[in-house]
Amino acid sequence: MLMPVVCLIATSMASGPADTIRPSVYNIVIREIMAKPTPVIALPPYEYLELYNRTHEIITLKGCIIAVNKKEIILPDVALPPEQPLLLCPAAAKDSFHAPLVTGLDKWTAIPDDTGLVVLYNQQRQVIHAVNYNKSWYGSPEYSKGGYSLEMIDVDAPCIDKPNWKASLAPAGGTPGLPNAAAGKLDWTTGPDLYYISAPDSSHLQLYFSQTLDSISAASPDHYHITGMQLSKIEVQPPLFSTVLLSCPAPLKPEQEYEVTVNGLTNCLDPGGSQITRSFQLPAPAVAGDVLFSEILFDPETSTPGFIEIYNNSHHAINLQSIRMQNIRDDGRTDAAKALSVNGRVLMPGKCIAFTADALKLCGRYNCKEPGAIQEINMPVTYVGGGGLRLMTADSIILEEIRYNSDWQFSLFSNSKGVSLERISFERPAANADNWQSATAATGYASPGWISSVARDSAESAEVTFLTPVFTPENQGELQRAKCRYMFGNQLWVANATVYDVTGKAIRSLARNLPLSGTGFFTWDGYDEKKVLLPAGVYIFLIEIFDPKGRNRRWKQAVVLARKLN
């Protein structure tokens, strides 16, 4: 396991004047990281770190320490000019870089290739800046394989992690000591979200947030409330300040559900913090049938990662640190089991969580209604044509197995790439092909981190209800569009919805061979295919559905398009 990189920044001036400044949080930031310099693109084959002074003052780095696996390196006393970068590299590499300010270190400790924690402290061990990167930050395997640095986008948003970093787009693969090629303004207005809760022991709760918190404000007890108790201590934990440890006055009771509420927490950009409530329960051991597969995207689009979603089917919380996921090969051999959590994350009853290699990319493609229900892990292998997966406990108790197959996708799909398989019922075995169906257009073809209504809906009948017999496009509100509601239950249908004029001419297609299930709406705004508003009159809605078994239904309804008089 690779240990964190830790850097302490001292603040006395080189000449030692009385008005020596001491940097506070974010005065100096880590602006660029070259963790894997080979294969070389066009830079020297050496690792480097780039620091940047955001202030208008000279800061001397005295007593600076870089530590990897607890091995420490003391930096020389280097003056860092205002609004300028400093390149740190091995001493042997110093002459290879042509940056304005380079410090070569006689003793260099390796920066982890794929995952690392880099932290800046001052002499009083106060955190100045911290970066906890992993290879998904590069945005593409092409960049993460080596030769490209990670660059910060906006130095004025230092508390934002992955969204504020990307692989360097410089032709050389990085910009050591020069302005970042990725530099720009980050448009970020989202405050911290409480992702999940764990219990290190029966007297403490650990809260995990989506962003670095304002550590001073977050230490106030006014921001936290737990049903039925007064907290005895609050600790915002360095160096990332994205976790908060709450000390309870009495041990938590097994099987009791607690409501944990946080409010008003902010980050360094200070968007107003909202109130967030999460439920928590001390976990109990899982047995067969407690944790089930609920959705699998095994054939993702090229630019999107796959995911595997699981569901807590029990009546108690489950510690995901005790759960393993394992790939099963065609010949029955199994790959190494992957742990689902390293910090005791708890999955509450009736909740699901999706595992992926890159949460930001996944949620950029699909609707992640609960971003906290997306967890990045070192994913087990999945196969385009089909494969096997197993859920098991740390002591090898099998919870569930599945042998999925591409033939389980909707047979009328010409291409199921990027379409997940969703489980229909948790009461029926995962091994049954008819207990899975393709995600539909209504969910965006996948629903990572949330159970779509399709999977819960047990209705087999198909119904269509026309809600707006008369509508006026120039109006505002409910009567501005013609609207009909479909209710297709958990049966997957292919739908065509077309609007005709009274002569039988098709003037607008609302859906063409669209896979649908669950409940949703077709709407028409009164315009034809060329986006021309049609004249007042009677028009015909025709909705047709069919499935692979040859079953079909159709509904036809006249609607009146009214126009305002000039």
Disulfide bonds with the S-S distance in Angstrom:
Cys159-Cys268 2.02
Cys363-Cys368 2.25
